[in-house]
Amino acid sequence: MQSKPPTRSTRAILRATAIAGAVAVLASGCASETIKRGYLPGYSDGEVTNHTERITQLWVGSWIAALAVGIITWGLILWCVAAYRKRKDDHQLPIQTRYHLPLELMYTVVPLAMVLVLFYYTDRDMAAINNVEGEADVHIQVIGKQWSWDFNYLDDEVYDTGQHLIDVGGQTAEDQVDGARGTSTALPTLYLPVNQTVEFTVDSRDVIHSFWIPAFLYKIDMIPGRTNTFQVEPTREGTYAGKCAELCGEFHSGMLFNVRVVSQEEYQAHMDDLREQGNVGELGLDLNRHQSDPYNARTTTEEAGH
């Protein structure tokens, strides 16, 4: 004797599941900009760089696909629980199937197809994001050090250097730059010209760091003895927070910096200011962390000029 067929309660559960799925789809169409971005950083008045839209679409497409798989899986689980549950007057075991070849083929082919599709779009977008074959307008070398940053503006032959933020928890809204969260007037500031292709060369002076500007939706490792490069075009003027995304020692939490995307005129004015301050030339990789450590009394002007 077989188990009894699904009853009205089963059909009610299936209808409720279908209605819930439809409501979720409709709600997603009315979602806020934050939800549409998949909760990634962003702004309603424009993209921050030429890559942020591509990255956002890849991320949102990935979690929508994952959500669709989840809904189908949860729906099938609920359907099986309702349709094949043990009933009061049913004392027979359900039919035992040793194997079901079409179903097992589906279990193999469908996940494989999903992985291949995800791989294709990820590889396509990563190739575009990491492409450095184009001619850049601005060349900047970023050097990570325990626990701050040096910026060499290679085209203008000037540099800027910073120290880590000692009292991270003591920062207030008054310390922020242009009201941007995560920024501070006590931090070094990286200047970038808007609508110009910037080629970054990133190096580490001591241990592994990671150069991360969250608003750019991109980060890249800084590995001692290895130089990495990437290109990006900032497309929205504003002030953003930057940080190290790799645990690199005792004061990792204070390894922060500001990013200001400005007009070409303001960018050039900053280059002139650095030149007037005497920050001419380039900072090399031979410097050590003690030369930017406020606790080390052996720091000398002569050492900083090496």
C-alpha positions as CSV (number, residue, x, y, z in Angstrom):
1,M,0.0,0.0,0.0
2,Q,1.3,3.4,-0.9
3,S,1.2,6.6,1.1
4,K,-1.9,8.7,0.7
5,P,-1.8,11.5,-1.9
6,P,-1.3,15.1,-0.8
7,T,-4.4,16.7,0.9
8,R,-5.8,20.2,0.9
9,S,-3.4,21.2,3.6
10,T,-0.5,20.3,1.3
11,R,-2.0,22.4,-1.5
12,A,-2.4,25.3,1.0
13,I,1.2,25.1,1.9
14,L,2.3,25.1,-1.7
15,R,0.1,28.2,-2.4
16,A,1.5,30.0,0.6
17,T,5.0,29.3,-0.6
18,A,4.2,30.6,-4.1
19,I,2.6,33.7,-2.7
20,A,5.6,34.4,-0.5
21,G,7.9,34.0,-3.5
22,A,5.8,36.4,-5.5
23,V,5.8,39.0,-2.7
24,A,9.6,38.7,-2.4
25,V,10.0,39.4,-6.2
26,L,7.6,42.4,-6.1
27,A,9.3,43.8,-3.0
28,S,12.7,43.6,-4.7
29,G,11.4,45.8,-7.4
30,C,10.5,48.5,-4.9
31,A,13.7,48.2,-2.9
32,S,15.8,51.1,-1.9
33,E,19.0,52.0,-3.7
34,T,21.0,50.4,-0.9
35,I,19.3,47.0,-1.4
36,K,19.6,47.3,-5.2
37,R,23.4,47.7,-4.7
38,G,23.4,44.6,-2.6
39,Y,24.4,46.8,0.5
40,L,27.7,47.7,-1.2
41,P,28.9,51.3,-0.7
42,G,27.7,53.7,-3.3
43,Y,26.0,57.0,-4.0
44,S,22.7,57.9,-5.7
45,D,24.3,60.8,-7.6
46,G,26.8,58.7,-9.7
47,E,29.3,55.9,-9.7
48,V,32.6,56.5,-7.7
49,T,34.8,54.9,-10.4
50,N,34.6,53.4,-13.9
51,H,34.5,49.9,-12.3
52,T,32.0,50.3,-9.4
53,E,29.0,49.7,-11.6
54,R,30.5,46.5,-13.1
55,I,31.5,45.2,-9.6
56,T,28.0,46.0,-8.2
57,Q,26.2,44.2,-11.1
58,L,28.4,41.1,-10.6
59,W,27.8,41.0,-6.9
60,V,24.0,41.6,-7.1
61,G,23.7,39.1,-9.9
62,S,25.5,36.5,-7.8
63,W,23.4,36.9,-4.7
64,I,20.2,36.9,-6.8
65,A,21.2,33.6,-8.3
66,A,22.0,32.3,-4.9
67,L,18.7,33.5,-3.5
68,A,16.8,31.8,-6.4
69,V,18.6,28.5,-5.7
70,G,17.7,28.9,-2.0
71,I,14.0,29.6,-2.7
72,I,13.8,26.5,-5.0
73,T,15.6,24.4,-2.4
74,W,13.5,25.6,0.5
75,G,10.3,25.2,-1.6
76,L,11.2,21.6,-2.4
77,I,12.1,20.8,1.2
78,L,8.7,22.2,2.4
79,W,6.9,20.4,-0.4
80,C,8.5,17.1,0.6
81,V,7.8,17.7,4.3
82,A,4.1,18.3,3.5
83,A,3.5,15.8,0.8
84,Y,5.3,12.8,2.3
85,R,4.8,13.4,6.0
86,K,3.7,10.5,8.1
87,R,-0.1,10.4,8.4
88,K,-2.2,9.1,11.3
89,D,-3.7,6.0,9.6
90,D,-0.7,5.3,7.3
91,H,1.4,2.4,8.6
92,Q,3.1,1.6,5.3
93,L,6.6,2.7,4.3
94,P,6.8,4.8,1.1
95,I,8.2,3.2,-2.0
96,Q,11.9,2.7,-1.7
97,T,13.8,3.7,-4.8
98,R,17.4,2.5,-5.1
99,Y,18.4,5.0,-7.7
100,H,16.9,7.5,-10.1
101,L,19.2,8.2,-13.0
102,P,17.5,11.3,-14.5
103,L,17.4,12.9,-11.1
104,E,21.0,12.1,-10.3
105,L,22.1,13.5,-13.7
106,M,20.2,16.7,-12.9
107,Y,22.0,17.0,-9.5
108,T,25.3,16.9,-11.4
109,V,24.5,19.0,-14.5
110,V,22.6,21.8,-12.9
111,P,25.2,22.7,-10.2
112,L,28.0,22.4,-12.8
113,A,26.2,24.8,-15.2
114,M,25.7,27.3,-12.4
115,V,29.4,27.2,-11.4
116,L,30.4,27.6,-15.1
117,V,28.1,30.6,-15.6
118,L,29.4,32.3,-12.4
119,F,33.0,31.6,-13.4
120,Y,32.4,33.1,-16.9
121,Y,31.0,36.4,-15.6
122,T,33.6,36.6,-12.8
123,D,36.5,36.0,-15.1
124,R,35.1,38.5,-17.7
125,D,34.7,41.3,-15.1
126,M,38.0,40.6,-13.3
127,A,39.9,40.7,-16.6
128,A,38.4,44.1,-17.3
129,I,39.0,45.5,-13.8
130,N,42.6,44.2,-13.7
131,N,43.5,45.3,-17.2
132,V,46.5,47.7,-17.2
133,E,47.3,47.8,-20.9
134,G,45.8,51.2,-21.4
135,E,47.7,54.4,-21.2
136,A,47.3,56.1,-17.8
137,D,47.0,59.8,-17.2
138,V,48.5,59.7,-13.7
139,H,51.0,57.4,-12.1
140,I,51.1,57.0,-8.3
141,Q,53.1,54.6,-6.2
142,V,51.6,53.6,-2.9
143,I,53.9,52.1,-0.2
144,G,52.4,50.3,2.8
145,K,54.4,50.3,6.0
146,Q,53.8,49.5,9.6
147,W,51.5,51.3,10.1
148,S,50.8,54.0,7.6
149,W,51.2,55.0,4.0
150,D,53.6,56.8,1.7
151,F,52.3,58.3,-1.6
152,N,54.8,59.0,-4.5
153,Y,53.2,61.1,-7.2
154,L,55.5,59.9,-9.9
155,D,54.6,62.3,-12.7
156,D,55.1,65.4,-10.6
157,E,58.1,64.0,-8.7
158,V,56.7,64.8,-5.3
159,Y,55.6,62.6,-2.3
160,D,53.5,62.6,0.8
161,T,54.0,60.6,4.0
162,G,51.8,59.7,6.9
163,Q,51.8,58.3,10.4
164,H,49.2,55.8,11.8
165,L,46.3,57.0,13.9
166,I,47.0,56.3,17.5
167,D,43.6,56.9,19.1
168,V,41.2,55.4,16.6
169,G,38.4,55.1,19.1
170,G,38.8,58.8,20.1
171,Q,37.9,60.2,16.7
172,T,34.7,62.3,16.6
173,A,32.6,63.8,13.8
174,E,34.6,67.0,14.1
175,D,37.8,65.1,13.1
176,Q,36.2,63.9,9.8
177,V,37.2,65.4,6.5
178,D,34.2,66.9,4.7
179,G,32.0,64.9,7.0
180,A,33.0,61.6,5.4
181,R,32.8,58.6,7.8
182,G,36.1,56.9,8.4
183,T,38.2,59.9,7.6
184,S,40.3,62.1,9.9
185,T,42.3,65.3,9.6
186,A,45.1,63.4,11.4
187,L,45.5,60.9,8.5
188,P,47.5,61.2,5.3
189,T,45.4,62.1,2.3
190,L,45.7,60.6,-1.2
191,Y,44.7,63.1,-3.9
192,L,43.2,61.8,-7.2
193,P,42.1,63.9,-10.2
194,V,38.5,63.2,-11.3
195,N,37.9,61.6,-14.8
196,Q,41.6,60.8,-15.2
197,T,42.9,57.2,-15.5
198,V,45.2,56.6,-12.5
199,E,47.7,53.7,-12.5
200,F,48.6,52.6,-9.0
201,T,51.9,50.8,-8.3
202,V,51.6,49.2,-4.8
203,D,54.5,48.0,-2.7
204,S,55.1,47.0,0.9
205,R,58.1,48.0,2.9
206,D,57.9,45.4,5.6
207,V,55.0,42.9,5.9
208,I,51.9,42.0,3.9
209,H,49.4,44.8,3.7
210,S,46.3,45.4,1.6
211,F,45.4,48.7,-0.1
212,W,41.6,49.2,0.2
213,I,39.3,52.0,-0.7
214,P,35.8,50.6,0.2
215,A,34.0,53.2,-1.9
216,F,36.0,52.0,-5.0
217,L,34.9,48.4,-4.3
218,Y,38.4,47.2,-4.9
219,K,41.4,46.2,-2.9
220,I,44.8,44.7,-3.7
221,D,47.5,43.0,-1.7
222,M,50.9,44.6,-1.0
223,I,53.4,41.8,-0.7
224,P,57.1,42.4,0.2
225,G,59.4,41.9,-2.8
226,R,56.5,42.0,-5.2
227,T,55.0,44.9,-7.1
228,N,51.3,44.9,-8.0
229,T,49.6,47.4,-10.4
230,F,46.0,48.3,-11.3
231,Q,44.3,51.2,-13.1
232,V,41.1,53.0,-12.1
233,E,39.3,56.2,-13.2
234,P,37.6,58.1,-10.4
235,T,34.4,59.6,-11.7
236,R,32.8,61.3,-8.7
237,E,34.4,64.1,-6.7
238,G,34.3,63.6,-3.0
239,T,36.2,62.4,0.1
240,Y,36.4,58.7,0.9
241,A,38.0,56.5,3.6
242,G,40.9,54.1,2.9
243,K,42.4,51.4,5.1
244,C,44.6,48.4,5.3
245,A,42.6,45.2,4.9
246,E,45.3,42.8,6.0
247,L,46.1,42.2,9.7
248,C,49.7,43.5,9.8
249,G,50.6,44.0,13.4
250,E,49.9,45.8,16.6
251,F,48.6,49.1,15.2
252,H,46.8,47.7,12.2
253,S,43.6,49.4,13.2
254,G,45.2,52.8,12.9
255,M,46.6,52.2,9.3
256,L,44.1,54.5,7.7
257,F,44.2,57.2,5.1
258,N,41.9,59.7,3.3
259,V,41.1,59.8,-0.4
260,R,40.1,63.0,-2.1
261,V,38.9,62.9,-5.7
262,V,39.2,66.5,-6.9
263,S,39.3,68.6,-10.0
264,Q,42.4,68.8,-12.1
265,E,43.1,72.3,-10.9
266,E,42.8,71.3,-7.2
267,Y,44.9,68.2,-7.8
268,Q,47.7,70.3,-9.4
269,A,47.5,72.9,-6.5
270,H,48.1,70.0,-4.1
271,M,51.1,68.9,-6.1
272,D,52.4,72.5,-5.9
273,D,51.8,72.5,-2.1
274,L,53.9,69.3,-1.7
275,R,56.7,70.9,-3.7
276,E,56.7,74.0,-1.6
277,Q,56.8,71.9,1.5
278,G,60.1,70.3,0.2
279,N,58.5,66.9,-0.5
280,V,60.4,66.6,-3.7
281,G,61.5,63.2,-5.1
282,E,60.4,59.7,-4.1
283,L,60.3,57.7,-0.9
284,G,62.0,54.4,-1.4
285,L,61.4,50.9,0.0
286,D,64.5,51.0,2.2
287,L,62.9,53.1,4.9
288,N,61.7,51.2,8.0
289,R,58.7,51.6,10.2
290,H,60.6,53.4,13.0
291,Q,61.0,56.5,10.8
292,S,57.2,57.0,11.0
293,D,56.7,55.7,14.5
294,P,55.7,58.5,16.9
295,Y,57.0,56.4,19.8
296,N,60.5,56.1,18.4
297,A,62.6,59.1,19.4
298,R,65.4,58.1,17.0
299,T,63.5,59.5,14.0
300,T,65.7,62.1,12.2
301,T,65.1,64.4,9.3
302,E,68.2,62.9,7.6
303,E,66.7,59.4,7.7
304,A,63.4,60.6,6.2
305,G,65.2,62.0,3.2
306,H,66.8,58.6,2.2
